[in-house]
Amino acid sequence: MNPAQVDAYLRRLGVSRPALPTVDVLRDLHLRHLQSVPFENLSIHLGEEIVLEEKRLLDKIVGAGRGGFCYELNGLFGALLAALGFDVALLSARVYGDGGRLGIPYDHLALWVRAADGSVWLADVGFGTHSHYPLAFGERGEQADPGGTFRVAASASDEDVTETDLDVVRNGKPEYRLEVRPRALADFVAGAWWHSTSPVSHFTQSLVCSRLTEDGGRITLSGRGLTVTAPDGTRDVSELATDDEVLAVYRERFGIELEEVPTVRTPA
């Protein structure tokens, strides 16, 4: 990522270039990313190719003002952090589903980040509803965050666990199992393809576009259903009646300009 691309990315987040890769800078970038760049799977249903290459991700997220899902959001955010002087590694995780079942290998991408003072953090701007700020990677106790109470804990012992597996837990419920081994962005191509094409992937079954709001709440558009969640958890749910209303919400609330309303496409 060259300096001009870094500056364009930072403008998307509404921040200036930081002098040093400090913890405070990481926290601010993490929060601004969640507020500015939506978690969305629209490309799957608009017939757009998802390419896990830095230039293509820059074109989509910075150039076109779009969002993405974990591989795209955390993949590009990791590249930004590295360009700003943070030490960064991409980590693979498997998401806990119904009945506590783990998802596919390379199910999720999260970030290991080391700041200038040597502290290490788990950053994740690509999981949807999650922590607002990075989590202390080595802390095994509870970590309070506006998004909930989190723990980064050693995984329960079973045949699929290695010494370095960790569970990321939110409000007492495991969210994903993290492998503590650096990966390359290209390692996640198969996972992105599966989530984009499999009829059993939740990304192919529904539409989502969601971001954190500046007051700490959340706004989510799923098809024509608009949900605005206040910081205290109360929800206002409405159904948009026309295509013009849907396109206006994408434009005005998410900064996404679309020529057509996305609809769920059933995988062939």
C-alpha positions as CSV (number, residue, x, y, z in Angstrom):
1,M,0.0,0.0,0.0
2,N,1.7,3.2,-1.1
3,P,1.4,6.6,0.7
4,A,-1.4,7.9,-1.5
5,Q,-3.4,4.8,-1.0
6,V,-2.9,5.0,2.8
7,D,-4.0,8.6,2.8
8,A,-7.1,7.8,0.8
9,Y,-8.0,4.9,3.2
10,L,-7.5,7.2,6.2
11,R,-9.8,9.8,4.6
12,R,-12.4,7.1,4.3
13,L,-12.1,6.6,8.0
14,G,-12.1,10.3,8.7
15,V,-8.7,10.4,10.4
16,S,-5.3,11.9,9.7
17,R,-2.1,10.0,9.4
18,P,-0.8,9.1,12.8
19,A,2.8,9.8,13.9
20,L,3.4,6.5,15.6
21,P,1.7,3.0,15.8
22,T,0.4,3.4,19.3
23,V,-2.4,1.6,21.1
24,D,-4.5,4.7,21.2
25,V,-4.1,5.0,17.4
26,L,-5.1,1.3,16.9
27,R,-8.2,1.8,19.1
28,D,-9.3,4.9,17.2
29,L,-8.8,3.3,13.8
30,H,-10.6,0.1,14.9
31,L,-13.7,2.1,16.1
32,R,-13.6,4.4,13.0
33,H,-13.5,1.4,10.7
34,L,-16.6,-0.1,12.3
35,Q,-18.4,3.2,12.0
36,S,-17.3,4.0,8.4
37,V,-17.0,0.7,6.5
38,P,-20.1,-1.5,6.5
39,F,-20.0,-5.2,7.0
40,E,-21.9,-6.4,3.9
41,N,-22.3,-9.3,1.5
42,L,-23.8,-7.4,-1.4
43,S,-21.2,-8.6,-3.9
44,I,-22.4,-12.1,-3.6
45,H,-26.0,-11.1,-4.6
46,L,-25.0,-8.5,-7.2
47,G,-22.9,-11.0,-9.1
48,E,-19.6,-9.2,-8.3
49,E,-16.4,-11.2,-8.1
50,I,-14.7,-11.2,-4.7
51,V,-10.9,-11.1,-5.2
52,L,-8.6,-11.3,-2.1
53,E,-5.9,-9.1,-3.5
54,E,-4.8,-5.8,-2.0
55,K,-5.3,-3.7,-5.1
56,R,-8.8,-5.1,-5.8
57,L,-9.8,-4.6,-2.1
58,L,-8.6,-1.0,-2.2
59,D,-10.6,-0.4,-5.4
60,K,-13.7,-1.7,-3.7
61,I,-13.5,-0.4,-0.2
62,V,-11.6,2.8,-0.6
63,G,-12.2,3.7,-4.3
64,A,-15.9,2.6,-4.6
65,G,-16.9,3.3,-1.0
66,R,-18.1,-0.2,-0.3
67,G,-17.8,-2.6,2.6
68,G,-17.3,-6.4,2.6
69,F,-17.1,-9.4,4.8
70,C,-14.2,-10.6,7.1
71,Y,-11.7,-11.6,4.5
72,E,-12.0,-8.2,2.7
73,L,-12.4,-6.0,5.7
74,N,-9.8,-7.5,8.0
75,G,-7.5,-8.3,5.0
76,L,-7.3,-4.7,4.0
77,F,-7.4,-3.2,7.5
78,G,-4.3,-5.4,8.3
79,A,-2.5,-4.0,5.2
80,L,-3.3,-0.4,6.4
81,L,-2.0,-1.2,9.9
82,A,1.2,-2.7,8.5
83,A,1.7,0.4,6.3
84,L,1.3,2.6,9.4
85,G,4.1,0.7,11.3
86,F,2.2,-1.9,13.3
87,D,3.3,-5.5,13.3
88,V,0.4,-7.5,11.8
89,A,-0.4,-11.2,11.2
90,L,-3.5,-12.7,9.7
91,L,-5.1,-15.4,11.7
92,S,-7.6,-18.1,10.7
93,A,-10.6,-18.9,12.8
94,R,-13.6,-21.2,12.7
95,V,-16.9,-19.7,13.7
96,Y,-19.2,-21.4,16.3
97,G,-22.6,-22.2,14.7
98,D,-25.8,-23.9,15.9
99,G,-25.2,-26.5,18.6
100,G,-21.6,-25.3,19.1
101,R,-20.5,-26.8,15.8
102,L,-17.4,-25.2,14.3
103,G,-17.5,-23.9,10.7
104,I,-15.1,-24.7,7.9
105,P,-11.3,-24.2,8.0
106,Y,-10.5,-20.5,7.1
107,D,-14.0,-19.7,8.1
108,H,-13.0,-16.3,9.4
109,L,-10.0,-13.9,9.3
110,A,-8.9,-11.9,12.3
111,L,-5.8,-9.8,13.0
112,W,-2.9,-10.2,15.5
113,V,-1.5,-6.7,16.0
114,R,1.6,-5.5,17.9
115,A,1.8,-1.8,18.8
116,A,4.9,0.4,19.3
117,D,5.0,-0.3,23.1
118,G,5.1,-4.1,22.4
119,S,1.6,-4.8,23.5
120,V,-0.3,-7.4,21.4
121,W,-4.0,-7.1,20.4
122,L,-6.7,-9.0,18.6
123,A,-8.3,-6.7,16.0
124,D,-11.4,-7.6,14.2
125,V,-13.5,-5.2,12.1
126,G,-15.0,-8.0,10.0
127,F,-17.3,-10.0,12.3
128,G,-20.4,-7.8,12.3
129,T,-21.5,-7.3,15.9
130,H,-18.4,-7.7,17.9
131,S,-16.0,-5.6,20.1
132,H,-15.8,-1.9,19.4
133,Y,-12.1,-1.9,20.3
134,P,-9.2,-4.4,19.9
135,L,-9.0,-7.1,22.6
136,A,-5.8,-7.6,24.6
137,F,-4.4,-10.8,23.1
138,G,-2.7,-12.2,26.1
139,E,-5.3,-11.3,28.7
140,R,-7.3,-14.4,29.8
141,G,-9.8,-12.6,32.1
142,E,-12.9,-10.7,31.1
143,Q,-12.5,-7.6,29.0
144,A,-15.2,-5.0,29.2
145,D,-16.1,-3.3,25.9
146,P,-19.1,-1.3,24.7
147,G,-19.9,-4.3,22.5
148,G,-20.1,-6.7,25.4
149,T,-17.9,-8.6,27.9
150,F,-15.2,-10.6,26.1
151,R,-12.6,-13.2,26.9
152,V,-9.8,-14.6,24.9
153,A,-9.4,-18.1,26.4
154,A,-7.7,-21.4,25.9
155,S,-10.0,-23.7,23.9
156,A,-11.7,-26.5,25.6
157,S,-9.8,-29.8,25.1
158,D,-11.0,-31.9,22.2
159,E,-9.5,-33.7,19.2
160,D,-9.6,-30.6,17.0
161,V,-7.7,-28.3,19.4
162,T,-4.0,-27.6,19.2
163,E,-1.9,-26.0,22.0
164,T,-2.3,-22.6,20.3
165,D,-6.0,-22.6,19.7
166,L,-8.0,-19.9,21.5
167,D,-11.7,-19.3,21.9
168,V,-13.0,-15.7,21.5
169,V,-16.0,-15.5,23.8
170,R,-18.7,-12.7,24.0
171,N,-21.1,-12.5,26.9
172,G,-20.3,-16.0,27.9
173,K,-20.9,-17.5,24.4
174,P,-18.0,-18.7,22.2
175,E,-17.9,-16.8,18.9
176,Y,-14.9,-18.4,17.1
177,R,-11.9,-20.6,17.6
178,L,-8.7,-18.9,16.7
179,E,-5.6,-20.6,15.4
180,V,-2.5,-18.7,16.5
181,R,-0.4,-19.2,13.4
182,P,0.3,-16.5,10.8
183,R,-1.4,-16.9,7.4
184,A,-1.3,-15.2,4.0
185,L,-4.3,-13.5,2.5
186,A,-4.2,-16.1,-0.3
187,D,-4.8,-18.8,2.2
188,F,-8.4,-17.6,2.7
189,V,-9.4,-17.8,-1.0
190,A,-11.1,-21.2,-0.6
191,G,-13.0,-20.0,2.4
192,A,-14.2,-16.9,0.6
193,W,-15.3,-19.0,-2.4
194,W,-17.2,-21.4,-0.2
195,H,-19.0,-18.6,1.7
196,S,-19.8,-16.9,-1.7
197,T,-21.1,-20.0,-3.4
198,S,-22.3,-22.7,-1.0
199,P,-26.1,-23.0,-0.6
200,V,-25.5,-23.8,3.1
201,S,-23.4,-20.6,3.7
202,H,-25.5,-18.0,5.6
203,F,-24.0,-15.4,3.3
204,T,-25.7,-16.9,0.2
205,Q,-29.0,-17.3,2.0
206,S,-29.6,-13.6,3.0
207,L,-28.5,-10.0,2.5
208,V,-26.8,-7.9,5.1
209,C,-25.4,-4.4,5.3
210,S,-24.5,-3.3,8.8
211,R,-22.3,-0.8,10.6
212,L,-21.8,0.6,14.0
213,T,-23.3,4.1,14.5
214,E,-21.5,7.0,16.1
215,D,-23.6,6.8,19.3
216,G,-22.6,3.2,19.8
217,G,-25.8,1.6,18.3
218,R,-26.1,-0.2,15.0
219,I,-27.9,0.1,11.8
220,T,-28.6,-2.9,9.6
221,L,-30.4,-3.3,6.3
222,S,-31.3,-6.9,5.3
223,G,-33.2,-7.0,2.1
224,R,-36.0,-4.5,2.7
225,G,-35.8,-4.8,6.5
226,L,-34.2,-1.9,8.3
227,T,-33.2,-2.3,11.9
228,V,-31.9,0.6,14.0
229,T,-30.5,-0.6,17.3
230,A,-29.9,2.0,20.1
231,P,-26.9,1.8,22.4
232,D,-29.2,0.3,25.2
233,G,-30.2,-2.5,22.8
234,T,-33.7,-1.4,22.0
235,R,-34.6,-1.9,18.3
236,D,-36.7,-0.1,15.8
237,V,-37.6,-2.4,12.9
238,S,-39.3,-1.3,9.7
239,E,-40.0,-2.6,6.2
240,L,-39.0,-0.4,3.3
241,A,-41.8,-0.2,0.7
242,T,-40.0,0.8,-2.5
243,D,-36.8,0.3,-4.3
244,D,-36.1,4.1,-4.1
245,E,-36.3,3.9,-0.3
246,V,-33.9,0.9,-0.2
247,L,-31.4,2.6,-2.5
248,A,-31.7,5.8,-0.4
249,V,-30.8,4.0,2.8
250,Y,-27.8,2.3,1.1
251,R,-26.7,5.8,-0.1
252,E,-27.5,8.0,2.9
253,R,-26.8,5.6,5.9
254,F,-24.0,3.4,4.4
255,G,-22.5,5.6,1.7
256,I,-23.0,2.9,-0.9
257,E,-24.2,4.0,-4.3
258,L,-26.1,1.2,-6.1
259,E,-27.9,1.1,-9.5
260,E,-30.2,-1.7,-8.5
261,V,-31.6,-3.2,-5.3
262,P,-29.8,-6.4,-4.4
263,T,-31.9,-9.5,-4.0
264,V,-30.9,-12.9,-2.7
265,R,-29.5,-15.0,-5.5
266,T,-29.8,-18.8,-5.0
267,P,-26.5,-20.5,-5.8
268,A,-26.6,-22.7,-8.9
